[in-house]
Amino acid sequence: MKQGIHPEYKKVVFLDTSSDYKFLTGSTKSSEETIEWEDGNTYPLIRVEISSDSHPFYTGKQKADKVGGRVDRFKKKYNLS
């Protein structure tokens, strides 16, 4: 491999903000925010909106935030009657 062109691969913690589920894995993504993990080490923290802990495909539960059809959501968004 060519030297100096690849991003640094390191351990990071991902936090699912919708369920507070955390997991440690390797990634090239970095963050200024850090967290102390269960092993006592400090790792960069990356916040994500959805993970396998909250995704409907893995949980079998659909979120109920999309009530109504497209027209109803449009009318609600723009305060139309």
ROZADO-727179 format. One record per residue (C-alpha): residue number from 0; x, y, z. Coordinates in pm, 1 decimal. Example, Ala and Ser with C-alpha at 12.3 -4.5 7.8 and 13.67 -1.06 7.14 Angstrom:
// ROZADO-727179
(atom 0,(1230.0,-450.0,780.0))
(atom 1,(1367.0,-106.0,714.0))
// end
This chain:
// ROZADO-727179
(atom 0,(0.0,0.0,0.0))
(atom 1,(102.8,356.3,-62.4))
(atom 2,(207.6,539.5,251.8))
(atom 3,(31.7,857.0,368.0))
(atom 4,(-287.7,834.3,158.6))
(atom 5,(-506.0,616.2,381.2))
(atom 6,(-709.3,747.8,676.3))
(atom 7,(-614.2,637.3,1026.6))
(atom 8,(-810.6,330.8,1142.1))
(atom 9,(-881.2,334.9,1515.6))
(atom 10,(-1133.5,221.7,1775.9))
(atom 11,(-1436.5,450.2,1825.4))
(atom 12,(-1763.6,432.6,2018.8))
(atom 13,(-2090.7,480.0,1831.4))
(atom 14,(-2391.2,605.2,2031.4))
(atom 15,(-2745.4,554.5,1901.7))
(atom 16,(-2917.5,874.8,2017.5))
(atom 17,(-3267.7,728.4,1987.9))
(atom 18,(-3204.2,432.0,2220.8))
(atom 19,(-2880.0,522.9,2409.0))
(atom 20,(-2720.8,201.0,2276.9))
(atom 21,(-2339.6,219.7,2256.8))
(atom 22,(-2092.7,-8.0,2083.2))
(atom 23,(-1717.5,-8.3,2030.9))
(atom 24,(-1581.0,-81.2,1684.7))
(atom 25,(-1305.0,17.3,1445.7))
(atom 26,(-1354.7,310.0,1209.4))
(atom 27,(-1174.3,576.3,1010.0))
(atom 28,(-1425.7,836.6,1129.1))
(atom 29,(-1305.1,1075.6,1397.1))
(atom 30,(-1467.2,1306.6,1649.8))
(atom 31,(-1366.9,1578.1,1895.6))
(atom 32,(-1607.6,1432.7,2153.6))
(atom 33,(-1475.9,1143.2,2366.2))
(atom 34,(-1619.4,888.5,2609.1))
(atom 35,(-1469.6,653.6,2865.0))
(atom 36,(-1553.4,293.5,2774.4))
(atom 37,(-1606.7,-6.4,3005.2))
(atom 38,(-1242.2,-110.9,2971.4))
(atom 39,(-1126.8,219.9,3122.5))
(atom 40,(-989.3,362.5,2795.7))
(atom 41,(-1111.7,684.6,2633.7))
(atom 42,(-1233.4,667.0,2273.0))
(atom 43,(-1380.4,915.9,2024.9))
(atom 44,(-1763.1,926.9,2042.1))
(atom 45,(-1972.3,937.6,1725.3))
(atom 46,(-2345.2,998.8,1759.4))
(atom 47,(-2580.8,828.2,1510.8))
(atom 48,(-2958.3,858.8,1477.6))
(atom 49,(-3022.4,491.6,1407.1))
(atom 50,(-2841.9,162.1,1461.0))
(atom 51,(-2928.7,-206.9,1469.2))
(atom 52,(-3074.9,-147.6,1816.5))
(atom 53,(-3340.4,95.8,1689.7))
(atom 54,(-3383.9,12.7,1318.0))
(atom 55,(-3724.1,-145.7,1238.0))
(atom 56,(-3563.4,-417.9,1025.1))
(atom 57,(-3375.5,-553.2,1328.0))
(atom 58,(-3630.7,-475.4,1600.8))
(atom 59,(-3945.3,-580.7,1413.0))
(atom 60,(-4121.3,-265.2,1536.4))
(atom 61,(-4223.3,20.4,1311.1))
(atom 62,(-4210.0,375.1,1444.4))
(atom 63,(-4547.5,546.5,1464.6))
(atom 64,(-4420.4,893.3,1380.1))
(atom 65,(-4555.9,884.2,1024.7))
(atom 66,(-4926.1,891.8,1098.7))
(atom 67,(-5143.1,1001.3,809.5))
(atom 68,(-5070.7,1012.1,440.8))
(atom 69,(-4842.5,1233.8,238.5))
(atom 70,(-5111.8,1494.1,180.1))
(atom 71,(-5193.6,1513.4,553.5))
(atom 72,(-4826.2,1557.5,643.4))
(atom 73,(-4789.8,1830.3,376.5))
(atom 74,(-5092.8,2018.4,507.0))
(atom 75,(-4968.4,1993.4,864.0))
(atom 76,(-4619.1,2109.4,765.1))
(atom 77,(-4748.2,2423.4,590.2))
(atom 78,(-5048.4,2489.0,819.9))
(atom 79,(-5304.7,2433.4,544.7))
(atom 80,(-5661.4,2320.1,616.0))
// end
